[in-house]
Amino acid sequence: MKNRSSFIICSAVIIISNILLLSFFNNGEEIVSNLFVIVVTFFLLPIFLSAVDSNKTSLVRLESSALLIMASLSLLRLVNRIDTMPVMLNNIMILVVLGIGILLIALSIVRIYKNREK
């Protein structure tokens, strides 16, 4: 993701889907996780936009991938609240997203240690 519109669209998907989960499709579940995701998105969006403005998108490549994963998880949660997906498909999607998330976390940790050594 190297342009502003992709970050804005991805963030809008996250925010809108979590607002829908808070209001229309709330089945009496906790709202703290939805609020946390919305706050994190509002916090990260200006950082991503400033990285795009200064042509430093390579520095936030992993984080922008995490933003895509947050958007996909938010949509997956919204779809599961509207209509339950088949268990096998749901489990496969969850495993893929968790695997990618763990990989991104590991890559971020490696990048932090490499930057400390310099």
N, C-alpha and C positions, 0 to 999 in steps of 0.2 A: 504494500500500500504506500504509494508515493505522492498521492494528491489529497488535498483537503476534503474533497467530496466523499472519498471512500471512508475516511475516519468519521465524518459527520453522519453518513448513512448508517454505518455500523453502530455508532453510539445512539443514534435515533432508534434503531431496531431494539437495542438493549433497553433503553429507557421506556419506550412505548410498550414493549412486551411485559416489562416488570410493573408498569402502572396498570396494565390490564390484569395482571396477576393479583395486584393489590385490591383492585376495585371490583371488576365484573366477575372474575373467575376465582374469587377467594372462597375456599371451602372451609372456612374456620381455621385455617392454618396460620402459623406465625408470619408476621410481615417484616420481621427484622432482616431476614436474608434479602428480601426484595429491596428494602430501603438501603441496605449495605451495597448492593450491586449498583443501584442508581447513584449513590454518593461516590462510589469509586469511579464510575463512568464520568460523572461531572468533574471529578478531580483530575482524571487522566486526559480528558479531551483537550484542554488548553495546552497541556504539555506536548501532546502529539501534534497539535496544530502549529505550535512554535517550532517543533522539529522540522515540519514540512516547510515552514517559511524560511528557515535558515539552511535548508538543503542538507539536513543531518538525519535523514530517515534511516540510514544504515545503523545509527546508534539505537534506534527504537524498533528494530526489526522484530526481535523476539516479543517485545511488549505488544506490538501491533498484531502479532499472531495470537497472543493471549486475548486481545480484544475481539478477534474473530471467534475464538472459542467461547468467550462469554456471550457473544451474540447467538451462537448456535445453541448453547445450553439454555439461554433464555427462551428461544423459540421452541426448543424441545420441551421445556417445562410447560409453556403455554399450550402447545399441541396436546400434551398429556392431560392437562386440565380440561380442555375442551372435549376431547374424545380420546379414550384410552387406545394407545397403539398396541400392536401385538407384542407380547413379552419378548420374543426372540429378537425382533427388530429393535426394540427399546434397549435390551441388554447389549446388543452389538454396538449401537450408537453410543451408549454410555461408556463402554470399554474403549472405543476408539477415542472419544473425547478425553477420557481420563489418561489414556496412554500418551496422547499428544500433550496434555497438560503437564504430566510428569516429565516428559522429554524437554519441554520448554523451561520448566523449573531447573532441571539439571543443567541445561545449556546456559541459563542465566547465572547459576552458581559458578560454573566453569569460567564464564566471562568475567565475573567479579574477581575470582582468584587470579586470572591472567592480568587484569588491570592492576591488582595490588602488587604483583611482582615487578611491574614496570617502574 
